[in-house]
Amino acid sequence: MIRRLRGAITEDDHSGFGRPTRNTRPRTKDRPDYSKAEIALVVTVDRGRFRCLIPGTINREISATKARTLGRTGVIVGDRVRLVGDTSSTEGTLARIVEVIPRETVLRRTADDDDPYERPIVANADQLVIVTALADPPPRTGMIDRMLVAAYDARLEPVLCLTKQDLASPAALLAAYTPLNVPIVTIQPGSDLSALRELLANRTSVLVGHSGVGKSTLVNALIPGMDRATGDVNEVTGRGRHTSSSAILLPLPEPGGWVIDTPGVRSFGLSHVTQESIVAAFPDFVDFAQDCPRGCQHDSSAPECGFDAAVAAGKLAPERLDSFRRMGRAWATPHG
């Protein structure tokens, strides 16, 4: 509709409600080339600031922010990233993370088994060291099993490190986990750590476990002069006090390698894990699963499960199947 106002002709009443024009530069498909930017490791994350390490003859620690172009892309400890800006490591300078190099592995967990949101913990680790005290606080096999499931799902090789052997015997846990062919190291204060050092050498290992099990104490023993804060166990609740507030990546002395110390956890949600990923972690189980009926849950109540047939035929150790099914129950039971 055209109307006349004070002798002037105006446009339709609704014409002013269109999308406003923007005085911005036209978009371009060209993107900056960051292939020559320096590559760094994300060491720790603290309130939107990222401490990064540029390895070299002399390692340079850089403080950085995340570029807006990354949007909601998360940057986590262990990520390999490209940096631009001031990477001189001079105090007070700030670089910018402009790209996250594709991750080889990601260790994840959810807050609980009903939480649909995955929480990436660390990137590019190749080994998960499950640190469990034999006493004070007492071990929880359900939690150990859930961490094993998370390791297998993330394609990390698990190691079980039993601490405080001076307080309790490791016999029960050794019997439970030896059938899984998982390396097990048992230590106590002042122990010779050569066996553990050999497992960690030239690997990137993430340490996980309850608060109070001795992760920070272990890091201090592995890296002389590190002086990570340690804590005690609450006598009333039997739970450890958090001494690490965020994950941190640390270099190991010769022959080299990295460890990632993480805050203590009290639950390990597995809503992101599928049963297939658990089975795939056991190469000797995969073939036997071909003999299972469709939809088989592989538990002890499953009729005609191929795993039971393999045990009956002497092709699979019953202890190994028991351990596997215990992990399956941990995956299916909230909080282990």
Stockholm file with secondary structure:
# STOCKHOLM 1.0

chainA/1-336         MIRRLRGAITEDDHSGFGRPTRNTRPRTKDRPDYSKAEIALVVTVDRGRFRCLIPGTINREISATKARTLGRTGVIVGDRVRLVGDTSSTEGTLARIVEVIPRETVLRRTADDDDPYERPIVANADQLVIVTALADPPPRTGMIDRMLVAAYDARLEPVLCLTKQDLASPAALLAAYTPLNVPIVTIQPGSDLSALRELLANRTSVLVGHSGVGKSTLVNALIPGMDRATGDVNEVTGRGRHTSSSAILLPLPEPGGWVIDTPGVRSFGLSHVTQESIVAAFPDFVDFAQDCPRGCQHDSSAPECGFDAAVAAGKLAPERLDSFRRMGRAWATPHG
#=GR chainA/1-336 SS CCEEETTEEECCTTGGGSCCCCCCCCCCSCCCCCTTSEEEEEEEEETTEEEEEECSSSCEEEEEEECGGGTTCCCCTTCEEEEEECCSCCTTCCEEEEEECCCSCEEEEBSSTTCCCCEEEEESCCEEEEEEESSSSCCCHHHHHHHHHHHHHTTCEEEEEEECTTTSCCHHHHHHHGGGTCCEEECCTTCCCHHHHHHHTTSEEEEECCTTSSHHHHHHHHSTTCCCCCCCBCTTTCCBCCCCSSCEEEECSTTCCEEEECCCCSCCBCTTCCHHHHHHTCHHHHHHHTTSCTTCCCSTTCTTCHHHHHHHTTSSCHHHHHHHHHHHHHHHSTTC
#=GC SS_cons         CCEEETTEEECCTTGGGSCCCCCCCCCCSCCCCCTTSEEEEEEEEETTEEEEEECSSSCEEEEEEECGGGTTCCCCTTCEEEEEECCSCCTTCCEEEEEECCCSCEEEEBSSTTCCCCEEEEESCCEEEEEEESSSSCCCHHHHHHHHHHHHHTTCEEEEEEECTTTSCCHHHHHHHGGGTCCEEECCTTCCCHHHHHHHTTSEEEEECCTTSSHHHHHHHHSTTCCCCCCCBCTTTCCBCCCCSSCEEEECSTTCCEEEECCCCSCCBCTTCCHHHHHHTCHHHHHHHTTSCTTCCCSTTCTTCHHHHHHHTTSSCHHHHHHHHHHHHHHHSTTC
//
